[in-house]
Amino acid sequence: MKKYFLPFIFLAGVVPALLLFSSCHPKNEEIITKKIQYDVNIKSSHPDYDWWIQNLVGPQREKLVETILQGAISGKFKVYDYFYQPLSIQAVTRILTDTVAVKVREPMPPYAMKDTLIIRHIEVKDIRRLRFMESWRINPKTMQFTKTVKGIAPVARRVDAEGNVRWQPLFWIFPDPKTVKKLQSTR
């Protein structure tokens, strides 16, 4: 009887476990897209919306943005431009500084126009969107989606001297170095 006990345990325990795990395997999933890019508002400009619509609560939003910015500035994360080329810490620092040249009229006679440089530093509060690059898969039987973040880019809200709002993507961070290699090879 003992010689049949171990094979029975194996068949009764291990085989069902393997079947269970194999049913969750990505083979049941179909690729929807290998690459999709979109922006997500993380600070809502609509006070009438529920708090969770296009919004992250202040402390969580600030912590996430600080993690991204500090990781980029310190060199903890490899940072890339929009052509997927590496950026130095100095380049990141320059990106986070917005210099605008404007003409300003002097308040006293003869009211001459002067060229003036306004230097603004992009701060945590300026990052109101995140741009995601993802791949999507779906299990058509269960409609279960699997989204894998391939890259993330902070997007700053900028206002120029005339009051025009523009959205400035700053840089990319790719968690998996293989993603960057693939993107660079397709350029």
Backbone bond lengths (Angstrom), bond angles and torsions (degrees), N, CA, C in turn:
res aa  C-N    CA-C-N  psi(-1)  N-CA   C-N-CA  omega(-1)  CA-C   N-CA-C  phi
1 M - - - 1.448 - - 1.519 111.03 -
2 K 1.370 117.33 -37.25 1.455 120.59 -177.86 1.517 112.15 -62.93
3 K 1.330 118.09 -33.70 1.452 119.23 -176.80 1.530 111.31 -69.83
4 Y 1.332 119.17 -18.83 1.466 121.54 177.76 1.536 112.19 -94.11
5 F 1.339 116.88 -12.25 1.454 121.44 -175.16 1.536 111.61 -66.92
6 L 1.336 119.16 -49.03 1.467 122.43 -178.85 1.530 112.27 -63.67
7 P 1.323 119.08 -47.05 1.472 117.49 177.27 1.533 111.89 -62.12
8 F 1.328 117.04 -34.24 1.462 120.03 178.27 1.524 110.70 -64.46
9 I 1.343 116.72 -45.11 1.474 121.40 178.28 1.521 108.93 -58.98
10 F 1.323 115.63 -44.03 1.468 120.29 -179.27 1.531 110.10 -59.90
11 L 1.313 115.70 -49.78 1.471 119.62 -177.99 1.525 111.80 -67.55
12 A 1.322 116.81 -38.44 1.459 120.75 -175.97 1.530 111.85 -76.04
13 G 1.334 118.39 -29.39 1.468 120.11 -174.76 1.516 114.30 -106.70
14 V 1.305 116.86 -49.44 1.455 120.41 -172.25 1.523 111.67 -76.17
15 V 1.309 118.10 -44.08 1.463 121.05 -177.45 1.531 111.27 -61.14
16 P 1.339 120.56 -48.55 1.472 118.60 177.07 1.537 112.70 -60.55
17 A 1.338 116.08 -36.35 1.472 118.74 178.65 1.525 110.51 -64.26
18 L 1.329 117.04 -42.38 1.462 120.23 177.70 1.526 111.33 -63.11
19 L 1.301 116.71 -41.49 1.470 119.86 177.96 1.526 111.00 -63.34
20 L 1.310 116.21 -40.26 1.466 120.70 179.64 1.524 110.35 -62.92
21 F 1.334 116.96 -47.92 1.464 120.40 -178.29 1.521 111.77 -70.30
22 S 1.315 117.90 -32.99 1.462 119.04 -179.81 1.523 111.15 -70.35
23 S 1.333 117.59 -23.70 1.463 119.35 177.99 1.524 111.09 -72.95
24 C 1.352 118.03 -18.05 1.466 122.35 178.47 1.519 111.04 -96.26
25 H 1.290 117.48 1.42 1.453 121.54 -176.18 1.528 110.57 -69.37
26 P 1.351 117.27 146.90 1.459 120.47 -178.98 1.524 115.04 -58.14
27 K 1.342 118.55 -8.84 1.463 119.55 177.21 1.526 110.84 -60.04
28 N 1.325 116.61 -27.56 1.460 120.31 178.35 1.521 111.95 -78.47
29 E 1.321 116.22 -7.00 1.453 120.12 -177.94 1.514 110.48 -100.10
30 E 1.321 114.71 148.79 1.457 121.58 175.15 1.518 107.98 -113.01
31 I 1.304 115.57 145.26 1.461 119.97 178.00 1.524 108.58 -75.01
32 I 1.322 115.86 126.67 1.458 120.57 172.33 1.522 108.29 -88.28
33 T 1.330 115.76 -49.22 1.454 120.88 175.48 1.517 109.41 -155.29
34 K 1.314 116.00 143.49 1.455 120.49 176.26 1.525 111.13 -84.00
35 K 1.336 115.92 -18.06 1.463 118.65 -177.14 1.522 109.88 -154.10
36 I 1.323 115.23 119.78 1.456 121.89 173.14 1.530 106.77 -138.91
37 Q 1.321 115.19 142.40 1.462 120.31 -177.78 1.523 108.41 -128.95
38 Y 1.319 115.57 134.62 1.466 119.60 178.71 1.518 109.89 -158.91
39 D 1.333 114.59 157.75 1.458 121.44 178.75 1.520 110.02 -97.05
40 V 1.324 114.97 146.02 1.459 122.23 175.86 1.521 107.63 -125.39
41 N 1.328 116.16 123.05 1.459 119.20 174.14 1.520 108.25 -68.82
42 I 1.326 116.18 133.76 1.464 119.33 176.93 1.525 110.86 -113.40
43 K 1.334 116.16 -3.79 1.459 121.50 172.84 1.520 106.59 -136.35
44 S 1.296 115.39 111.91 1.460 120.57 -176.35 1.520 110.98 -72.08
45 S 1.314 114.68 140.91 1.464 120.01 174.73 1.526 110.44 -100.24
46 H 1.333 116.23 7.97 1.460 121.79 -178.55 1.531 110.10 -113.26
47 P 1.320 117.81 100.21 1.467 120.25 -176.88 1.528 113.78 -65.85
48 D 1.331 117.83 -17.77 1.461 120.37 -179.43 1.530 112.79 -83.15
49 Y 1.326 117.91 -12.62 1.460 120.99 179.89 1.532 109.60 -72.71
50 D 1.333 115.46 154.70 1.462 119.71 169.94 1.525 108.11 -59.37
51 W 1.326 117.31 152.59 1.460 122.33 -173.12 1.526 113.08 -58.47
52 W 1.315 118.52 -27.32 1.456 121.93 -173.40 1.527 113.19 -94.23
53 I 1.334 118.27 -2.57 1.465 121.12 179.65 1.526 108.41 -87.28
54 Q 1.315 116.28 120.48 1.461 123.39 -179.17 1.524 110.96 49.16
55 N 1.313 116.10 45.36 1.454 119.28 -175.94 1.523 110.34 -159.30
56 L 1.322 115.41 141.56 1.456 121.48 165.14 1.518 106.01 -112.19
57 V 1.303 117.09 141.40 1.458 120.97 179.83 1.530 108.51 -59.17
58 G 1.337 116.31 141.90 1.459 123.49 -174.18 1.512 116.74 -39.76
59 P 1.331 119.93 -59.18 1.474 119.38 -176.99 1.534 113.30 -61.31
60 Q 1.339 117.75 -39.49 1.465 119.95 179.15 1.528 110.65 -69.13
61 R 1.341 116.44 -40.87 1.468 120.72 178.77 1.527 109.70 -61.87
62 E 1.328 116.53 -48.55 1.460 120.66 -178.01 1.526 111.55 -63.18
63 K 1.327 116.78 -40.47 1.471 120.15 179.44 1.527 110.64 -64.50
64 L 1.336 117.26 -43.57 1.464 121.17 179.36 1.526 110.68 -62.51
65 V 1.324 116.91 -48.22 1.466 120.64 -178.77 1.531 110.62 -65.49
66 E 1.328 117.75 -41.23 1.463 120.65 177.20 1.524 111.25 -61.89
67 T 1.324 116.91 -40.07 1.466 121.09 177.77 1.524 110.11 -60.28
68 I 1.323 116.52 -45.52 1.465 120.85 -179.79 1.527 110.52 -64.97
69 L 1.342 117.39 -50.55 1.463 120.66 -176.55 1.527 112.13 -66.02
70 Q 1.341 117.08 -47.08 1.463 119.89 -179.33 1.530 111.19 -65.09
71 G 1.332 116.44 -37.42 1.463 119.68 177.32 1.517 111.82 -64.09
72 A 1.333 116.58 -36.00 1.468 121.04 178.76 1.530 110.95 -73.15
73 I 1.331 116.69 -45.00 1.465 121.43 -177.36 1.529 111.65 -67.49
74 S 1.331 116.15 -36.96 1.469 120.01 -176.87 1.524 113.06 -81.77
75 G 1.324 117.21 -14.93 1.456 120.14 -176.50 1.512 112.95 89.12
76 K 1.333 117.51 4.56 1.474 121.30 178.27 1.525 110.33 -61.99
77 F 1.347 115.98 -40.32 1.465 121.48 178.05 1.521 109.19 -106.67
78 K 1.310 116.10 141.07 1.465 119.68 171.08 1.516 106.91 -75.05
79 V 1.326 115.10 133.36 1.447 121.47 -173.94 1.530 108.51 -119.80
80 Y 1.337 115.72 142.66 1.460 121.05 -175.12 1.522 110.32 -130.79
81 D 1.329 115.35 152.36 1.461 120.26 175.47 1.533 108.95 -83.66
82 Y 1.339 116.18 -173.15 1.458 119.71 -176.68 1.516 114.21 -78.91
83 F 1.338 116.65 0.47 1.462 120.91 171.92 1.525 109.05 -107.49
84 Y 1.328 115.25 12.40 1.466 124.67 175.92 1.528 112.15 66.13
85 Q 1.331 116.13 29.85 1.462 121.10 175.87 1.531 108.59 -99.70
86 P 1.343 117.36 142.46 1.475 120.40 -178.05 1.531 111.64 -61.80
87 L 1.322 115.11 145.48 1.460 122.23 175.86 1.523 109.63 -113.06
88 S 1.309 116.13 140.59 1.465 120.82 175.70 1.531 109.15 -78.32
89 I 1.308 116.39 166.28 1.466 121.28 176.38 1.531 109.62 -60.28
90 Q 1.331 116.75 -38.54 1.464 120.45 178.83 1.534 110.85 -64.15
91 A 1.323 117.11 -39.56 1.466 120.41 178.77 1.527 110.47 -64.94
92 V 1.326 116.97 -40.01 1.466 120.72 177.71 1.522 109.91 -62.72
93 T 1.322 116.71 -42.84 1.466 121.42 178.88 1.526 110.48 -60.43
94 R 1.337 117.36 -41.69 1.476 120.78 177.95 1.529 110.85 -65.15
95 I 1.323 117.23 -39.22 1.463 120.70 179.35 1.525 110.53 -61.66
96 L 1.317 116.12 -35.47 1.464 120.56 -177.34 1.531 113.07 -81.10
97 T 1.322 116.60 4.80 1.459 121.76 176.48 1.521 107.76 -118.93
98 D 1.320 116.31 121.50 1.456 122.15 -177.57 1.527 108.53 -105.72
99 T 1.317 116.25 116.16 1.465 121.14 179.22 1.520 108.84 -109.83
100 V 1.337 115.47 126.01 1.459 121.30 -178.35 1.525 108.51 -123.10
101 A 1.330 116.46 131.50 1.464 121.22 175.08 1.527 108.09 -95.65
102 V 1.323 115.76 126.20 1.469 120.81 179.42 1.526 109.54 -133.14
103 K 1.306 115.79 158.01 1.456 121.68 173.52 1.523 107.30 -98.78
104 V 1.333 115.06 130.91 1.459 120.87 -178.69 1.526 108.19 -124.29
105 R 1.316 116.02 133.23 1.463 120.33 177.60 1.526 108.91 -84.75
106 E 1.322 115.92 132.16 1.455 120.61 177.77 1.527 109.37 -64.01
107 P 1.326 117.96 141.80 1.470 120.49 -177.48 1.536 113.52 -76.79
108 M 1.319 117.63 -11.96 1.469 121.75 -177.65 1.531 109.44 -114.01
109 P 1.328 117.33 152.26 1.474 119.86 177.06 1.528 109.60 -55.54
110 P 1.267 119.90 141.13 1.463 129.71 13.67 1.528 113.87 -90.01
111 Y 1.329 119.49 19.58 1.476 124.91 176.76 1.534 112.07 55.66
112 A 1.291 115.13 42.59 1.467 120.55 -179.46 1.531 110.22 -69.17
113 M 1.322 114.47 153.30 1.465 120.93 175.52 1.529 108.19 -89.02
114 K 1.309 116.51 134.52 1.460 121.84 178.46 1.523 109.35 -123.25
115 D 1.323 115.40 140.69 1.463 120.43 171.86 1.518 107.73 -77.52
116 T 1.314 115.70 131.24 1.456 121.09 -177.41 1.525 109.02 -133.63
117 L 1.319 116.44 138.88 1.466 121.65 174.08 1.522 108.91 -99.34
118 I 1.318 115.03 127.88 1.466 120.58 174.75 1.523 106.43 -110.25
119 I 1.313 115.06 121.73 1.463 120.31 -178.95 1.526 107.84 -107.63
120 R 1.333 114.68 121.61 1.464 120.75 178.39 1.527 108.15 -121.49
121 H 1.296 114.97 137.07 1.462 120.11 177.10 1.521 108.21 -97.86
122 I 1.314 115.90 132.26 1.457 120.54 176.20 1.521 107.61 -71.93
123 E 1.320 115.18 125.82 1.450 121.79 -177.17 1.523 109.99 -114.98
124 V 1.324 114.81 172.23 1.462 121.20 -179.82 1.531 110.52 -53.56
125 K 1.324 117.73 -42.65 1.475 121.19 -177.07 1.533 112.55 -65.72
126 D 1.338 117.39 -19.01 1.465 120.90 179.76 1.528 112.45 -79.82
127 I 1.321 117.40 -20.03 1.469 121.32 -178.75 1.520 107.26 -82.88
128 R 1.326 116.57 104.43 1.460 121.00 -176.27 1.519 113.22 -115.94
129 R 1.323 115.50 -3.57 1.467 120.59 177.37 1.520 109.00 -139.48
130 L 1.319 114.07 155.75 1.459 121.28 169.33 1.521 106.53 -124.10
131 R 1.305 115.84 136.63 1.467 121.13 175.96 1.521 106.87 -101.25
132 F 1.318 115.17 127.50 1.460 121.19 -179.56 1.521 110.15 -110.22
133 M 1.321 115.60 142.45 1.452 122.57 167.27 1.522 104.24 -116.54
134 E 1.321 116.50 123.72 1.465 120.58 -173.35 1.517 111.03 -137.04
135 S 1.322 114.58 165.97 1.459 122.09 165.51 1.527 106.25 -117.29
136 W 1.330 115.69 144.94 1.467 120.68 -177.44 1.526 109.86 -122.66
137 R 1.332 113.70 138.74 1.474 121.88 174.51 1.525 107.23 -130.95
138 I 1.328 115.04 157.41 1.463 119.83 178.79 1.523 109.39 -141.33
139 N 1.315 115.09 143.26 1.456 121.23 168.80 1.527 104.76 -95.61
140 P 1.331 118.72 107.46 1.466 120.63 -174.70 1.529 114.07 -65.48
141 K 1.320 117.03 -19.95 1.465 118.89 179.06 1.518 111.85 -76.10
142 T 1.335 115.80 -34.71 1.468 119.33 -174.88 1.532 113.22 -112.42
143 M 1.341 116.93 -8.91 1.464 123.33 -174.16 1.527 111.74 62.07
144 Q 1.316 116.95 22.60 1.465 122.19 176.13 1.528 108.48 -77.20
145 F 1.340 116.86 121.94 1.457 122.58 178.25 1.518 109.68 -94.24
146 T 1.321 115.81 144.17 1.450 122.46 170.55 1.518 106.47 -123.17
147 K 1.323 115.28 118.70 1.458 120.59 179.41 1.529 107.18 -114.21
148 T 1.315 115.94 127.29 1.458 121.16 178.87 1.520 108.86 -112.84
149 V 1.319 116.01 121.91 1.462 120.42 178.82 1.529 108.09 -76.58
150 K 1.321 115.07 118.83 1.470 121.64 178.58 1.529 110.59 -93.47
151 G 1.344 116.06 -32.02 1.453 120.30 -179.34 1.516 110.33 -157.52
152 I 1.325 115.08 157.16 1.457 121.07 178.60 1.533 107.90 -139.69
153 A 1.335 114.85 138.09 1.463 120.30 179.74 1.527 109.26 -133.94
154 P 1.327 117.66 127.45 1.460 119.24 173.75 1.532 109.28 -73.32
155 V 1.341 115.85 142.32 1.469 121.45 179.80 1.525 107.56 -123.89
156 A 1.330 115.45 122.59 1.468 120.82 -176.77 1.523 110.83 -96.91
157 R 1.315 115.23 143.22 1.470 121.51 172.72 1.519 106.54 -87.80
158 R 1.330 115.71 121.09 1.451 121.75 -178.58 1.527 108.86 -119.99
159 V 1.322 116.31 143.91 1.457 122.30 177.17 1.523 107.07 -122.72
160 D 1.349 116.24 122.48 1.462 118.70 -178.54 1.534 110.86 -82.30
161 A 1.332 115.59 -179.74 1.470 121.44 -174.98 1.530 112.70 -61.03
162 E 1.333 117.29 -26.44 1.469 121.00 179.15 1.530 112.25 -89.34
163 G 1.321 117.22 0.73 1.458 120.73 178.98 1.518 114.55 89.46
164 N 1.319 117.51 6.84 1.463 121.48 178.79 1.527 110.33 -76.88
165 V 1.319 115.73 133.05 1.465 120.97 179.15 1.526 109.15 -90.02
166 R 1.309 116.00 133.59 1.463 121.09 173.57 1.519 108.00 -135.16
167 W 1.309 115.32 154.65 1.461 121.32 179.92 1.519 107.64 -109.05
168 Q 1.328 115.91 124.45 1.454 121.89 -174.76 1.526 110.79 -114.42
169 P 1.355 116.82 106.23 1.466 118.48 171.60 1.528 108.13 -68.36
170 L 1.330 116.97 134.91 1.454 120.14 -171.84 1.527 113.18 -93.73
171 F 1.321 117.16 -52.40 1.461 121.97 -177.55 1.524 107.79 -168.94
172 W 1.317 115.65 167.06 1.464 122.44 175.96 1.523 110.21 -104.89
173 I 1.325 115.25 145.85 1.466 123.06 166.08 1.524 105.74 -123.43
174 F 1.337 116.49 127.12 1.462 121.96 179.35 1.526 108.54 -114.21
175 P 1.335 117.81 113.84 1.465 120.29 -178.39 1.532 113.72 -60.62
176 D 1.328 117.07 -32.27 1.458 120.97 -177.72 1.537 109.19 -110.40
177 P 1.335 118.45 117.11 1.469 120.65 -179.08 1.532 113.55 -57.81
178 K 1.334 117.26 -25.19 1.471 120.27 178.67 1.526 110.84 -63.10
179 T 1.326 116.67 -32.69 1.472 120.58 179.32 1.520 109.94 -61.82
180 V 1.320 117.23 -44.84 1.468 121.05 -179.22 1.515 110.12 -62.90
181 K 1.312 116.85 -43.72 1.475 120.45 -179.75 1.532 110.22 -59.45
182 K 1.328 116.89 -43.82 1.467 120.39 179.70 1.525 110.47 -64.61
183 L 1.317 116.78 -43.72 1.467 120.20 -179.73 1.528 111.43 -64.58
184 Q 1.327 116.81 -40.72 1.452 120.54 179.67 1.515 111.63 -66.77
185 S 1.319 117.41 -33.35 1.464 120.58 -178.50 1.529 112.42 -76.41
186 T 1.319 117.72 -17.52 1.472 120.41 -179.98 1.521 112.43 -95.39
187 R 1.296 117.85 0.10 1.489 121.49 179.68 1.483 110.38 -81.18
